[in-house]
């Protein structure tokens, strides 16, 4: 079993920045891929950003150039740096991970609310 704990959400004005963190219950070196997804009210969950165990990253079209996914192995954390935030970025952000051992099984965090409003 894997637990993922997100933190860093909150209320930010348009144009502002925010950094989300995800801490897994196992070493991040056990994961083939980790990433972030989001779900706004009345919408489906969508890809924000993923990062493989190497350095391959993938971003949703709406966040390219504004968001950056990274990881800190020593701190065992994955981050999502969000800049130039827009009201349409408002959503619950979920950390996602897949282990090497079970590459077809998704693990999800409980989510953290991000609200962009003036």
Secondary structure, DSSP 8 states (H G I E B T S, - for coil): ---EEEE--EEE-TT--EEEEEEESS-GGGEEEEEEEEE-TTS--EEEEEEESSS-EEE-TTTTTTEEEEEETTTTEEEEEE-S--GGG-EEEEEEEEESTTTT--EE---EEEEE--
